[in-house]
Amino acid sequence: MSYLVFDIETIGKPYDEFDEKSKEIFKQWAERESHTKEDFDRALETVKEGFPFSPFLGEIISIAVLDQDGKGGVYFQAPDSGIEDFEEENPAGDEPVKYRVGSEKDILDRFWEIARHYNKFVTFAGRLFDGPFVHIRSAVHEIKPTHNLMDNRYLGMQRRAKHVDLADQLSFYGAMRPRPKLHFATQAFGITSPKEGGMEGKDVPKAFKDKKYKEIAEYNFADVVATRELYEKWNTYINI
């Protein structure tokens, strides 16, 4: 069966762009963990670091996709950079990786147009993060999804498009704790970890601020390459 692996990268909205009520709430959150001014300052920075994890406080800057045949691409933001669409050698297939630049709305429009041609989706922790984020940010831009990525958690009860979340599958829906991280899961199966390239998800907001757009997009694609290899291991040896 054909399938599409996808992964997103996100950033938080700049603190100064929030309204005064939002800032008041953020400060209240920080105060709960604070006893001194230094505690408060650190806690407020921690709150800000959490913005990229919420589709209500952040946005998508990159979506990478890769299918069962190795056909893949990355749709990413690169504002005020002069970067144009380009292609690169594909380590996972014969066709080159297509890198396409656009706004968040452009990214989501392209993703859903590609997604309409598949009935199975593969992610790592995508039910906790990527799926909800994509659905909510699409709604913000008044984009109607071509599939429901957040159907029933259990594969056997998903009615239309299947969403295989490998973090769920490799922990047997949480029966085994802790849930594995992608880095450790890939290493265990002898797969090159995307984290070995010098960037991790936590580094993306700063890299975006530093205009390292191409590096973010390439890291994003490395994630889907590793996830596809991990899916093939799971599907061959565990999915009985």
KOLDRENLO-639693 format. One line per 8 residues: number of its first residue (from 1); their letters; for each residue x, y, z of C-alpha. Coordinates in nm, 2 decimals. Example, Ala and Ser with C-alpha at 12.3 -4.5 7.8 and 13.67 -1.06 7.14 Angstrom:
! KOLDRENLO-639693
1) as) 1.23/-0.45/0.78 | 1.37/-0.11/0.71
***
This chain:
! KOLDRENLO-639693
1) msylvfdi) 0.00/0.00/0.00 | 0.12/0.35/-0.08 | 0.20/0.57/0.21 | 0.33/0.92/0.29 | 0.58/1.00/0.57 | 0.56/1.36/0.69 | 0.72/1.58/0.95 | 0.69/1.95/1.04
9) etigkpyd) 0.92/2.21/1.19 | 0.77/2.50/1.39 | 0.85/2.83/1.56 | 0.68/3.04/1.82 | 0.53/3.38/1.76 | 0.76/3.66/1.88 | 0.67/3.76/2.23 | 0.64/4.13/2.15
17) efdekske) 0.37/4.05/1.89 | 0.13/3.91/2.15 | -0.14/4.14/2.29 | -0.12/4.26/2.65 | -0.37/4.01/2.78 | -0.16/3.72/2.64 | 0.16/3.86/2.80 | -0.03/3.89/3.13
25) ifkqwaer) -0.12/3.52/3.11 | 0.24/3.42/3.02 | 0.37/3.62/3.32 | 0.12/3.45/3.55 | 0.24/3.11/3.43 | 0.60/3.22/3.50 | 0.51/3.35/3.85 | 0.38/3.01/3.95
33) eshtkedf) 0.74/2.88/3.93 | 0.91/3.18/4.08 | 1.03/3.30/4.41 | 1.28/3.57/4.30 | 1.32/3.81/4.01 | 1.59/3.57/3.86 | 1.34/3.28/3.89 | 1.08/3.48/3.71
41) draletvk) 1.30/3.58/3.43 | 1.41/3.22/3.38 | 1.05/3.09/3.40 | 0.93/3.35/3.15 | 1.20/3.24/2.90 | 1.09/2.88/2.95 | 0.73/2.98/2.87 | 0.86/3.15/2.55
49) egfpfspf) 1.05/2.84/2.46 | 0.72/2.65/2.47 | 0.55/2.87/2.20 | 0.67/2.65/1.91 | 0.48/2.35/2.06 | 0.14/2.51/2.03 | -0.05/2.58/1.71 | -0.22/2.87/1.89
57) lgeiisia) 0.11/3.03/1.98 | 0.33/2.93/1.69 | 0.33/2.84/1.32 | 0.47/2.59/1.07 | 0.78/2.69/0.89 | 0.86/2.36/0.71 | 0.68/2.03/0.61 | 0.88/1.75/0.46
65) vldqdgkg) 0.72/1.45/0.28 | 0.85/1.12/0.15 | 0.66/0.83/0.00 | 0.72/0.46/-0.03 | 0.90/0.50/-0.36 | 1.14/0.76/-0.23 | 0.96/1.05/-0.39 | 0.99/1.35/-0.16
73) gvyfqapd) 1.00/1.72/-0.11 | 1.01/2.00/0.15 | 0.78/2.31/0.16 | 0.94/2.58/0.37 | 0.94/2.94/0.46 | 1.24/3.16/0.38 | 1.13/3.52/0.42 | 1.35/3.80/0.29
81) sgiedfee) 1.62/3.56/0.19 | 1.62/3.55/-0.18 | 1.61/3.17/-0.17 | 1.41/3.03/-0.46 | 1.28/2.68/-0.54 | 1.56/2.43/-0.59 | 1.62/2.05/-0.61 | 1.89/1.83/-0.45
89) enpagdep) 2.00/1.47/-0.47 | 1.77/1.24/-0.29 | 1.94/0.99/-0.05 | 1.61/0.79/-0.03 | 1.51/0.77/-0.40 | 1.60/0.82/-0.76 | 1.41/1.15/-0.81 | 1.56/1.46/-0.66
97) vkyrvgse) 1.42/1.62/-0.35 | 1.20/1.92/-0.45 | 1.24/2.22/-0.22 | 0.97/2.48/-0.25 | 0.95/2.81/-0.08 | 0.63/2.98/0.04 | 0.43/3.12/0.32 | 0.27/2.90/0.59
105) kdildrfw) -0.05/2.90/0.39 | 0.14/2.80/0.07 | 0.31/2.52/0.27 | -0.02/2.38/0.39 | -0.20/2.41/0.06 | 0.08/2.21/-0.11 | 0.09/1.95/0.17 | -0.29/1.88/0.15
113) eiarhynk) -0.27/1.86/-0.23 | 0.00/1.60/-0.21 | -0.18/1.42/0.08 | -0.50/1.37/-0.12 | -0.32/1.10/-0.33 | -0.24/0.88/-0.03 | -0.45/0.68/0.22 | -0.18/0.60/0.47
121) fvtfagrl) 0.04/0.85/0.66 | 0.34/0.77/0.87 | 0.49/1.00/1.15 | 0.69/0.98/1.46 | 0.48/1.12/1.75 | 0.26/1.27/1.49 | -0.07/1.21/1.68 | 0.07/1.42/1.97
129) fdgpfvhi) 0.22/1.70/1.76 | 0.24/1.71/1.38 | -0.12/1.60/1.31 | -0.30/1.84/1.55 | -0.06/2.12/1.45 | -0.13/2.08/1.08 | -0.51/2.06/1.13 | -0.53/2.37/1.35
137) rsavheik) -0.29/2.58/1.14 | -0.49/2.48/0.83 | -0.81/2.60/1.00 | -0.64/2.93/1.09 | -0.58/2.98/0.71 | -0.93/2.85/0.62 | -0.78/2.55/0.44 | -0.99/2.23/0.44
145) pthnlmdn) -0.79/1.91/0.49 | -0.81/1.64/0.23 | -0.78/1.37/0.50 | -0.85/1.34/0.87 | -0.51/1.27/1.03 | -0.66/1.25/1.38 | -0.90/0.96/1.35 | -0.91/0.69/1.62
153) rylgmqrr) -0.57/0.63/1.78 | -0.58/0.26/1.72 | -0.50/0.15/1.37 | -0.76/-0.13/1.36 | -1.03/0.13/1.44 | -0.93/0.40/1.19 | -1.20/0.42/0.93 | -1.06/0.60/0.62
161) akhvdlad) -0.70/0.72/0.60 | -0.46/0.54/0.83 | -0.21/0.73/1.05 | 0.07/0.51/1.17 | 0.24/0.70/1.46 | 0.56/0.50/1.52 | 0.60/0.65/1.87 | 0.27/0.48/1.95
169) qlsfygam) 0.35/0.16/1.77 | 0.70/0.11/1.91 | 0.57/0.16/2.26 | 0.27/-0.06/2.20 | 0.03/0.24/2.26 | 0.22/0.34/2.58 | 0.24/-0.01/2.73 | 0.61/0.03/2.73
177) rprpklhf) 0.75/0.34/2.90 | 0.91/0.57/2.84 | 0.80/0.63/2.48 | 1.11/0.62/2.26 | 1.27/0.93/2.10 | 1.34/0.92/1.73 | 1.71/0.94/1.79 | 1.72/0.63/2.02
185) atqafgit) 1.48/0.43/1.80 | 1.68/0.49/1.48 | 2.01/0.41/1.66 | 1.86/0.08/1.80 | 1.77/-0.03/1.44 | 2.10/0.08/1.29 | 1.94/0.37/1.11 | 2.13/0.71/1.07
193) spkeggme) 1.97/0.95/1.32 | 1.87/1.29/1.17 | 2.00/1.44/1.50 | 2.36/1.35/1.39 | 2.36/1.63/1.15 | 2.41/1.89/1.42 | 2.05/2.02/1.44 | 1.75/1.92/1.66
201) gkdvpkaf) 1.40/2.04/1.68 | 1.48/2.26/1.98 | 1.74/2.44/1.76 | 1.50/2.53/1.49 | 1.36/2.86/1.63 | 1.70/3.01/1.67 | 1.81/2.88/1.33 | 1.51/3.04/1.17
209) kdkkykei) 1.59/3.37/1.35 | 1.94/3.34/1.21 | 1.79/3.28/0.86 | 1.93/2.93/0.82 | 1.62/2.83/0.62 | 1.79/2.59/0.39 | 1.96/2.41/0.68 | 1.62/2.37/0.85
217) aeynfadv) 1.46/2.23/0.54 | 1.74/1.98/0.49 | 1.71/1.87/0.86 | 1.34/1.84/0.81 | 1.39/1.60/0.51 | 1.65/1.40/0.71 | 1.37/1.34/0.97 | 1.14/1.18/0.71
225) vatrelye) 1.41/0.97/0.56 | 1.49/0.82/0.90 | 1.12/0.78/0.98 | 1.06/0.60/0.66 | 1.34/0.35/0.73 | 1.21/0.30/1.08 | 0.86/0.24/0.94 | 0.99/-0.03/0.71
233) kwntyini) 1.16/-0.21/1.01 | 0.84/-0.19/1.21 | 0.62/-0.30/0.92 | 0.85/-0.60/0.84 | 0.93/-0.73/1.19 | 0.67/-0.60/1.44 | 0.35/-0.53/1.25 | 0.22/-0.89/1.26
***
